[in-house]
Amino acid sequence: MPATQSIAAGPTGRVVVVTGAARGIGRAIAERFVADGDRVATIYRGGDLPKGVEPYVADVTDTEAVDAAFAAIEADLGPVEVLVANAGVTKDQLLMRMSDEEFETVIDVNLKGTFRCVRRASKGMIRARKGRIVLLGSIVGTSGGPGQVNYASSKAALVGMARSITRELGSRGITANVVAPGYVETDMTAALSDDVRNGYLKSIPAGRFATPDEVAAVVSFVASDAAGYVSGALIPVDGGLGMGH
């Protein structure tokens, strides 16, 4: 009796799109999928990429550019089976000083940009009746952060997006989840002063920041066959910092 065809089957692996794979967490995620044997592409604005990641330059705030990038990926690599929506920006500012532009730019990239990519990727997944959608959230989306009304709002909204997608597309073999990192060892956290860094560390039960690879490992699992019954979940990778949120 032939083995059941799975989402990960095939000699060349799945076609995976990771947005914003040039640095930080997105880079580690792309490297993990390459190591897993998948065919990995990124939609990004520029920069050095990990070996094995195919580049497609597009701005996620531009619907036509996103659609064209996905069309090119499909033509070059095949139908997209996994989408990791990682691209994001911050424009931190205290509420009373935050401009409309600072709020709208973050929403347009982090929330609307994710929506544009998910909408386009889902078309092929619906036809294939299989797919994995992973949205990169943040602990700030549930705990909030001073000066981050825009960023926290954009990340909190991803939970509603993933759960709505799950209700719409769950019967078609498609899952949608949010992976929410806490503090991670990146260029951004490396630039923190010792006092600020130590203050954060004291609040984390694990007593350290995560590595990008630890976040990538969770994303890899959520995108795997083994996680086929996990959907609409908010999965923290925060060392216990956000317990109860």
C-alpha positions in Angstrom: 0.0 0.0 0.0 1.6 3.4 -1.0 2.6 5.8 1.7 0.4 8.7 2.3 1.6 11.9 0.5 2.5 14.5 3.1 3.1 18.3 2.9 6.8 17.6 3.4 7.1 14.9 0.7 9.1 15.1 -2.4 12.8 14.9 -3.2 13.3 18.6 -3.4 11.4 19.6 -0.3 8.7 22.2 0.0 8.6 25.7 -1.4 8.9 28.1 1.6 8.7 31.9 1.5 10.2 33.8 4.4 9.7 37.5 4.2 12.5 39.7 5.5 15.2 37.0 5.5 18.2 39.3 5.3 18.9 39.6 9.1 17.9 38.7 12.6 15.2 36.2 13.3 14.1 36.1 9.6 17.6 35.1 8.6 17.8 32.3 11.1 14.3 31.0 10.0 15.4 30.9 6.4 18.6 29.1 7.3 16.6 26.5 9.3 14.4 25.7 6.3 17.4 25.5 4.0 18.9 23.0 6.5 15.7 21.1 6.5 16.0 20.6 2.8 13.3 23.0 1.6 13.5 25.3 -1.3 13.5 28.7 0.3 12.7 32.2 -1.2 12.5 35.5 0.4 10.6 38.7 -0.4 12.7 41.5 1.0 13.9 45.0 0.3 17.6 44.2 0.0 20.7 43.0 1.8 22.9 39.9 2.1 21.1 36.6 2.3 21.9 33.2 3.7 23.3 30.6 1.2 20.5 28.8 -0.5 17.8 31.5 -0.2 16.4 32.8 -3.5 15.9 36.6 -3.6 12.8 38.4 -4.7 12.9 42.1 -4.1 9.6 43.7 -3.3 8.1 46.0 -0.7 5.3 44.4 1.3 3.4 47.7 1.4 2.9 47.4 -2.4 0.2 45.0 -3.4 1.2 44.7 -7.0 4.8 44.1 -6.1 3.9 41.4 -3.6 1.7 39.7 -6.2 4.4 39.9 -8.8 7.0 38.4 -6.4 4.8 35.4 -5.6 4.1 34.9 -9.3 7.8 34.8 -9.9 8.5 32.4 -7.1 5.7 30.1 -8.3 7.2 30.2 -11.8 10.7 29.5 -10.6 10.2 27.1 -7.8 6.6 25.9 -7.8 3.5 26.4 -5.6 4.2 28.0 -2.2 3.5 25.5 0.6 4.8 27.4 3.6 4.7 31.2 4.3 6.5 32.7 7.2 5.5 36.4 7.4 8.4 37.9 9.3 9.0 41.3 7.7 8.5 44.1 10.2 9.5 47.6 11.3 9.5 49.7 14.5 9.0 53.4 14.9 8.9 53.8 18.7 7.5 57.0 20.1 5.5 58.0 23.2 1.8 58.1 22.5 1.4 61.9 22.8 4.3 62.4 20.4 3.5 59.7 17.9 2.6 61.0 14.5 0.0 59.6 12.1 2.9 58.6 9.8 4.7 56.7 12.6 1.6 54.8 13.4 0.5 54.1 9.9 3.9 53.0 8.6 4.2 50.3 11.2 0.7 49.1 10.6 1.2 49.1 6.8 4.3 46.9 7.0 3.6 44.7 10.0 -0.1 44.1 9.6 -1.2 45.1 6.1 2.0 43.8 4.6 1.4 40.4 6.3 -2.2 40.4 5.0 -1.0 41.1 1.5 1.4 38.1 1.6 -1.0 35.8 3.3 -3.8 36.6 0.8 -1.5 35.9 -2.2 0.1 32.8 -0.7 -3.3 31.3 0.3 -4.5 31.1 -3.3 -2.1 28.2 -4.1 -2.6 26.6 -0.8 -6.4 26.5 -1.2 -6.0 24.8 -4.6 -3.5 22.3 -3.2 -5.6 21.8 -0.1 -2.5 22.0 2.1 -0.3 24.7 3.6 1.3 26.3 6.6 1.1 30.0 7.4 3.3 31.2 10.3 3.0 34.9 11.4 5.8 36.4 13.5 4.3 38.2 16.4 5.9 39.5 19.6 5.5 39.4 23.3 4.8 43.1 23.0 1.5 42.2 21.2 0.1 40.8 24.5 2.1 42.6 27.2 2.4 46.0 25.5 5.4 48.2 25.6 6.0 51.9 26.4 6.5 53.9 23.2 5.1 51.0 21.1 1.4 51.6 20.7 1.9 51.2 16.9 4.1 48.1 17.1 2.0 46.4 19.8 -1.2 47.0 17.9 0.2 45.5 14.7 1.4 42.4 16.5 -1.7 41.9 18.6 -3.8 42.0 15.4 -1.9 39.0 14.0 -3.6 36.8 16.5 -7.1 37.7 15.2 -5.8 37.3 11.6 -4.4 33.8 12.3 -7.6 32.7 14.0 -9.8 34.0 11.3 -7.7 32.2 8.7 -8.0 29.0 10.7 -11.8 29.3 10.7 -11.9 30.0 7.0 -9.3 27.5 5.7 -8.8 24.9 8.4 -10.9 22.3 6.6 -8.6 22.6 3.5 -5.5 21.3 5.3 -4.1 24.8 6.0 -2.9 26.0 9.4 -2.2 29.5 10.6 -0.3 30.3 13.8 1.5 33.1 15.5 5.0 32.6 16.9 5.7 35.3 19.4 9.3 35.8 20.5 10.3 37.7 23.6 13.8 39.2 23.8 16.1 37.7 21.3 19.9 38.1 20.8 19.9 40.4 17.7 21.7 43.5 16.6 18.9 45.5 18.2 19.3 44.0 21.6 23.1 44.0 21.4 22.9 47.8 21.1 21.1 48.1 24.5 23.0 49.6 27.4 24.1 47.3 30.1 21.6 48.8 32.6 18.6 48.3 30.2 19.8 44.8 29.2 20.2 43.7 32.8 16.7 45.1 33.7 15.2 43.0 31.0 17.1 39.9 32.1 15.9 40.2 35.6 12.3 40.0 34.4 12.8 36.8 32.3 12.4 33.5 34.3 14.9 31.8 32.0 17.5 34.5 32.9 18.7 35.1 29.3 17.6 36.2 25.9 16.6 33.7 23.2 18.9 32.9 20.3 17.4 33.4 16.8 17.9 29.7 16.2 15.5 28.9 19.1 12.8 30.9 17.4 13.6 29.3 14.1 13.2 25.8 15.6 9.7 26.6 16.8 8.7 28.0 13.4 10.1 24.9 11.7 8.0 22.7 14.0 4.8 24.7 13.4 5.4 24.5 9.7 5.9 20.7 9.8 3.6 17.7 9.3 3.8 17.0 13.0 2.0 20.3 13.8 -0.9 19.6 11.5 -3.4 19.8 14.3 -2.0 23.0 15.7 -3.8 26.1 14.3 -5.0 29.4 15.5 -2.4 29.3 18.3 -0.3 32.0 19.9 3.0 30.3 20.7 5.4 32.3 22.9 9.1 31.8 22.7 10.0 34.1 25.5 11.6 32.2 28.4 8.5 32.5 30.5 8.4 36.3 30.4 4.8 36.5 29.2 3.2 33.8 31.2 -0.5 34.3 31.6 -0.8 36.7 28.7 
